[in-house]
Amino acid sequence: MTAALNAARRAADLAELADGAAVDVVVIGGGITGTGVALDAAARGLRVVLVEKHDLAFGTSRWSSKLVHGGLRYLATGNVGIARRSAVERGILMSRNAPHLMRAMPQLVPLLPSMSRGNRALVRTGFLAGDVLRRLAGTSASTLPRSRRVDAGRASELVPAVRRDGLAGGLLAYDGQLVDDARLVVAVARTAAQHGARILAYVAASDVTGDSVRLTDQRTGESFDLSARAVINATGVWAGDIDTTIKLRPSRGTHLVFDAAAFGNPTAALTIPIPGEINRFVFAMPEQLGRIYLGLTDEDAPGPIPDVPQPTSEEITFLLDTVNTGLGVALGQQDVIGAYAGLRPLVDAGEGRTADISRDHAIIESASGMLSIIGGKLTEYRHMAEDVLDRAVESRGLAAGPCRTRNLPLVGAQGGAQSVGLPTSLVARYGAEAQNVIASATCELPAEPVADGIDVTRAEFEYAVSHEGALNVDDILDRRTRIGLVKQDRDRVVAVAEEFVAQVR
């Protein structure tokens, strides 16, 4: 089947389901976990429906650091299992599933006078342990280079804004970086659709049991009941809305957005150890569209779960104060051009800091037989999906083949992009599909940027609607592209996005 998601396919899928199409698995939640479950199920030959009451990647999955961690921080707390599994899953993503959406990101820890000899040794030991972890996971040094020490000159080249006074070089390590987390979610969803899954955004689920769900089209208000052999709740931090017995302890992670020029257009992530911590850092990471994302906080977030969490002034101050210890020129709030926050769906472990709560996942079965997959982290989404699908196949007696996702390339990963004459940014976002983004466009001036100085083409806006399931302006600006993170840029391109959204009305 085609991997294209659009309004016409959505309408046809909804009509077939309302008419009683047979379904094996219903997945609730269109983030990285839910789309991963849908892909795993479809690849096993099951008839799958995924529903999401908002857009794909609307929740936590678009608010990450865009890092696919190798699990180094978990070694520091003695959680070898998560550390090794994270390293394995990182290698699978980088070499097999999504090499087109990932790159090795250099992380520079500057050796400044404020950093004690003991702390330097601790970081170096940790980086060496990360090298061992990488080798144990089977990831080659050509995919992720070995860690090393660099001199002050090289450190300054990598991060030109680094503090020079007393700089004795830096410690350099590498981790996996996504071009964008929301793009990964869409690629997983489209690959699931290619294998026959019905991917339905703006469809809410209610009255959920282990074998039935009521679906409501958020665009029309029409509802119908759907039966299935298994129902899987993959709504992340909102899992308790579907199964009220589930107790989560959300933690908020905040990032600030800067123009890359504020950091001297670095090619490595400036990595500053948080004082008093042995496994936490603040990262200033080079990102697409000429931006730097600075994060990450880990704060308790009790109370009702908002659709779009907001950073607090205390978190903004903390991030600025911490990164400024490693910069030659102090940055202030006037340099911040955007900000975002996301909530981690941590399994409630009672008292203690959220930073110390395990990032492991859990599978919970409700009294009606519905399965919920909670906790976990983006890096392990594929493993989490395999785990809950194995449980569903066994408990519900589903006739399914073995898990295939370990070696399954996502849309755009195979074939190699014909990149001659194409913008580098286009190839980075679409991989082997880059040529088709331009070739399939029917709009005027498809290769032209949507606005001066923004390296997103008009064809990409059209492709978001024709192939990636975007149904409104926010889908295009906030999730298919990340232009919307900076209000000034967003305002410049809203009219262009409206031009393409008009095609789906």
Residue pairs with C-beta under 8 A, 6 or more apart in sequence:
1 193
1 194
1 195
1 196
2 193
2 194
3 190
3 191
3 193
3 194
3 411
3 467
4 190
4 193
4 466
4 467
5 189
5 190
5 193
5 199
5 467
5 468
5 469
6 465
6 466
6 467
6 469
6 504
7 465
7 471
7 504
9 193
10 200
10 201
10 469
10 471
13 49
13 198
13 199
13 200
14 200
14 203
14 215
14 217
16 198
17 23
17 49
17 198
17 215
17 224
17 226
18 222
18 224
21 47
22 47
23 47
23 48
23 49
23 226
23 227
23 228
23 229
24 41
24 46
24 47
24 48
24 228
24 229
24 230
24 398
24 400
25 37
25 38
25 41
25 46
25 47
25 48
25 49
25 228
25 229
25 230
25 231
25 232
25 392
25 398
26 48
26 49
26 50
26 51
26 205
26 213
26 226
26 228
26 230
26 231
26 232
27 34
27 37
27 38
27 41
27 48
27 49
27 50
27 51
27 232
27 234
28 34
28 50
28 51
28 52
28 205
28 208
28 213
28 231
28 232
28 233
28 234
28 235
28 242
29 50
29 52
29 233
29 234
29 235
29 236
29 238
30 50
30 51
30 52
30 54
30 55
30 56
30 57
30 58
30 185
30 189
30 199
30 201
31 52
31 56
31 57
31 58
31 59
31 60
31 61
31 185
31 234
31 235
31 236
32 57
32 61
32 181
32 184
32 185
32 188
32 378
32 381
33 61
33 234
33 236
33 373
33 376
33 381
33 384
33 385
34 50
34 52
34 232
34 234
34 235
35 50
35 56
35 185
35 188
35 189
35 192
35 199
36 188
36 381
36 382
36 384
36 385
36 405
37 50
37 232
37 234
37 373
37 384
37 385
37 388
37 389
38 48
38 50
38 188
38 189
38 192
38 197
38 199
39 188
39 189
39 191
39 192
39 195
39 197
39 385
39 405
39 408
40 382
40 385
40 386
40 389
40 403
40 404
40 405
41 48
41 192
41 197
41 389
41 392
41 400
42 48
42 192
42 195
42 196
42 197
43 192
43 195
43 401
43 403
43 404
43 405
43 408
44 389
44 393
44 400
44 401
44 402
44 403
44 404
45 399
45 400
45 401
46 398
46 400
47 196
48 192
48 196
48 197
48 198
49 197
49 198
49 200
49 226
49 228
50 189
50 192
50 197
50 198
50 199
50 200
51 200
51 203
51 204
51 205
51 213
51 215
52 58
52 200
52 201
52 202
52 203
53 202
53 203
53 204
53 205
53 218
54 201
54 202
54 307
55 201
55 202
55 469
55 470
55 471
55 472
55 474
55 475
55 479
56 182
56 185
56 186
56 189
56 199
56 201
56 469
56 479
57 181
57 182
57 185
57 186
57 479
58 307
58 479
59 235
59 236
59 237
59 238
59 307
59 342
59 343
60 236
60 237
60 342
60 343
60 344
60 345
61 181
61 182
61 185
61 236
61 378
62 181
62 182
62 185
62 342
62 478
62 479
63 181
63 253
63 255
63 309
63 340
63 341
63 342
63 343
64 181
64 253
64 342
64 378
65 253
65 255
65 283
65 285
65 293
65 295
65 296
66 177
66 178
66 179
66 180
66 181
66 285
66 287
66 293
67 105
67 175
67 176
67 177
67 178
67 283
67 285
68 89
68 90
68 93
68 94
68 102
68 175
68 176
68 177
68 178
68 378
68 379
69 86
69 90
69 175
69 176
69 377
69 379
70 83
70 86
70 87
70 90
70 130
70 133
70 134
70 137
70 144
70 175
70 176
71 82
71 83
71 84
71 85
71 86
71 87
71 90
71 133
71 379
72 83
72 126
72 127
72 129
72 130
72 133
72 175
72 279
73 279
73 280
74 80
74 82
74 83
74 86
74 279
74 359
75 83
75 126
75 129
75 130
75 133
76 126
76 278
76 279
77 279
77 356
79 358
79 360
81 360
82 358
82 359
82 360
82 380
83 133
84 133
84 136
84 137
85 380
85 383
86 377
86 379
86 380
87 133
87 134
87 136
87 137
87 139
88 137
88 138
89 379
89 380
89 381
89 382
89 383
90 137
90 139
90 175
90 176
90 379
91 134
91 137
91 138
91 139
91 143
92 382
92 406
93 102
93 176
93 379
93 382
94 102
94 104
94 139
94 143
94 144
94 176
95 139
95 140
95 143
96 406
96 407
96 408
96 409
96 413
97 382
97 405
97 408
97 409
97 410
97 413
98 178
98 184
98 187
98 409
98 410
98 413
99 413
99 431
100 412
100 413
100 417
100 428
100 430
100 431
100 432
101 178
101 179
101 180
101 183
101 184
101 187
101 410
101 412
101 413
101 429
101 431
102 176
102 177
102 178
102 179
103 176
103 177
103 179
104 143
104 144
104 145
104 174
104 175
104 176
104 177
105 174
105 175
105 176
105 177
105 268
105 269
105 285
105 286
106 145
106 158
106 172
106 173
106 174
106 267
106 268
106 269
107 172
107 173
107 174
107 175
107 268
107 269
107 271
107 283
108 150
108 155
108 158
108 159
108 162
108 170
108 171
108 172
108 268
108 269
108 270
108 271
109 123
109 170
109 171
109 172
109 173
109 271
109 272
109 273
109 281
110 155
110 159
110 162
110 163
110 167
110 169
110 170
110 270
110 272
110 326
111 120
111 155
111 167
111 168
111 169
111 170
111 171
112 163
112 166
112 167
112 168
112 325
112 326
113 165
113 166
114 325
115 273
119 273
120 171
122 278
123 171
123 273
124 149
124 171
126 279
127 147
127 171
127 173
128 147
130 147
130 173
131 146
131 147
134 141
134 144
144 174
144 175
144 176
145 174
147 171
147 172
147 173
147 174
148 171
148 172
149 169
149 170
149 171
149 172
150 158
150 169
150 170
150 171
150 172
151 169
152 164
152 167
152 168
152 169
152 170
154 169
154 170
155 162
155 167
155 169
155 170
156 162
156 164
156 167
157 267
158 170
158 172
158 266
158 267
158 268
159 263
159 264
159 266
159 268
159 270
159 284
160 263
160 264
160 265
160 266
161 262
161 263
161 264
161 266
161 270
161 327
161 328
161 329
162 170
162 270
162 326
162 327
162 328
163 325
163 326
163 327
163 328
164 328
165 328
172 268
176 379
177 285
178 184
179 288
179 428
179 429
180 288
180 429
180 482
181 378
182 479
182 480
182 482
183 429
183 480
184 410
186 468
186 469
186 479
186 480
187 410
187 411
187 412
188 381
188 410
189 199
189 469
190 199
190 410
190 411
190 467
190 468
190 469
191 408
191 410
191 411
192 199
193 199
194 411
199 469
200 215
201 469
201 471
202 217
202 218
202 219
202 471
203 215
203 216
203 217
203 218
204 215
204 216
204 218
205 213
205 214
205 215
205 242
206 213
206 214
206 216
207 213
207 214
207 225
208 214
208 231
208 233
208 242
208 243
208 368
208 370
209 231
209 368
209 369
209 370
210 230
210 231
210 366
210 368
210 369
210 370
210 371
211 227
211 228
211 229
211 230
211 231
211 368
211 369
212 225
212 226
212 227
212 228
212 231
213 225
213 226
213 228
213 231
214 223
214 224
214 225
214 226
215 223
215 224
215 225
215 226
216 222
216 223
217 223
219 471
229 396
229 397
229 398
230 369
230 371
230 392
230 395
230 396
230 398
231 369
231 370
231 371
232 370
232 371
232 372
232 373
232 388
232 392
233 239
233 242
233 243
233 370
233 371
233 372
233 373
234 372
234 373
234 388
235 241
235 242
236 345
236 374
237 248
237 250
237 305
237 343
237 344
237 345
238 305
239 246
239 248
239 345
239 372
239 374
240 246
240 247
240 248
241 305
242 370
242 372
243 364
243 366
243 370
243 372
245 364
245 366
246 364
246 372
246 374
247 348
248 345
248 346
248 347
248 348
248 374
249 300
249 302
249 346
249 347
249 348
249 349
249 354
249 357
250 300
250 301
250 302
250 305
250 343
250 344
250 345
250 346
251 298
251 299
251 300
251 301
251 343
251 344
251 346
251 354
251 355
251 357
252 297
252 298
252 299
252 300
252 301
252 309
252 311
252 312
252 315
252 341
252 342
252 343
252 344
253 295
253 296
253 297
253 298
253 341
253 342
253 343
253 344
254 295
254 296
254 297
254 299
254 311
254 312
254 315
254 316
254 319
254 339
254 340
254 341
255 293
255 294
255 295
255 296
255 311
255 319
255 339
255 340
255 341
256 293
256 294
256 295
256 311
256 316
256 319
256 320
256 336
256 338
256 339
257 291
257 292
257 293
257 294
257 336
257 337
257 338
257 339
257 340
257 485
257 486
258 284
258 291
258 292
258 294
258 331
258 335
258 336
258 337
259 290
259 291
259 292
259 335
259 337
260 266
260 286
260 290
260 291
260 292
261 290
262 292
262 331
262 335
263 270
263 284
263 292
263 327
265 286
265 290
266 284
266 286
266 292
267 286
268 286
269 283
269 284
269 285
269 286
270 283
270 284
270 323
270 326
270 327
271 281
271 282
271 283
272 281
272 282
272 283
272 284
272 322
272 323
272 325
272 326
273 280
273 281
274 280
274 281
274 282
274 322
275 322
277 355
280 298
280 355
282 294
282 295
282 296
282 319
282 322
282 323
283 293
283 294
283 295
283 296
284 292
284 293
284 294
284 323
285 292
285 293
285 294
285 295
286 292
287 293
288 425
288 428
288 429
288 455
288 482
289 425
289 454
289 455
289 456
289 482
289 483
289 489
290 455
291 337
291 338
291 485
291 486
294 319
294 320
294 323
295 319
297 315
297 318
297 319
298 344
298 353
298 354
298 355
299 312
299 315
299 354
300 353
300 354
301 309
301 343
305 343
309 341
309 342
309 343
310 341
311 339
311 340
311 341
315 341
316 333
316 336
316 339
320 331
320 332
320 333
320 336
323 331
324 330
324 331
337 486
337 488
338 485
338 486
338 487
340 485
344 354
344 359
344 377
345 374
345 375
345 376
346 354
346 357
346 358
346 359
346 375
347 357
347 358
347 360
347 361
347 362
347 374
347 375
349 357
349 358
358 375
359 375
359 376
359 377
360 375
360 376
361 373
361 374
361 375
361 376
361 380
361 384
361 387
362 373
362 374
362 375
363 371
363 372
363 373
363 374
363 387
363 388
363 391
364 371
364 372
364 374
365 371
365 372
365 395
366 372
369 395
369 396
371 388
371 391
371 392
371 395
373 384
373 385
373 387
373 388
376 384
382 405
382 406
385 405
386 403
386 405
389 400
389 403
390 403
392 398
393 400
411 433
412 430
412 431
412 432
412 433
412 434
413 431
413 432
414 432
415 432
416 432
417 427
417 430
417 431
417 432
417 433
417 434
417 435
418 434
418 435
419 427
419 434
422 434
422 435
422 438
423 447
423 455
423 457
425 455
425 456
426 434
426 437
426 438
426 457
426 460
427 434
429 460
430 436
430 437
430 463
437 457
437 459
437 460
437 463
438 446
438 447
438 457
438 459
440 459
440 463
440 466
440 467
441 458
441 459
441 462
441 463
442 462
443 458
443 459
443 461
443 462
443 500
444 458
445 458
446 457
446 458
446 459
446 462
447 457
447 458
447 459
448 457
448 458
449 455
449 456
449 457
449 458
450 456
450 457
450 458
450 460
450 461
450 483
450 493
450 496
450 497
451 489
451 492
451 493
451 496
454 483
454 489
454 492
454 493
456 481
456 483
456 493
458 496
460 480
460 481
461 476
461 480
461 481
461 496
461 497
461 499
461 500
462 500
462 503
464 470
464 475
464 476
464 480
464 481
464 500
465 471
465 476
465 500
465 501
465 503
465 504
466 503
468 480
469 475
470 476
470 479
470 480
470 501
470 504
471 501
471 504
472 501
473 494
473 497
473 498
473 501
474 484
476 497
476 500
476 501
477 483
477 484
477 490
477 493
477 494
477 497
478 484
478 485
483 489
483 490
483 493
484 490
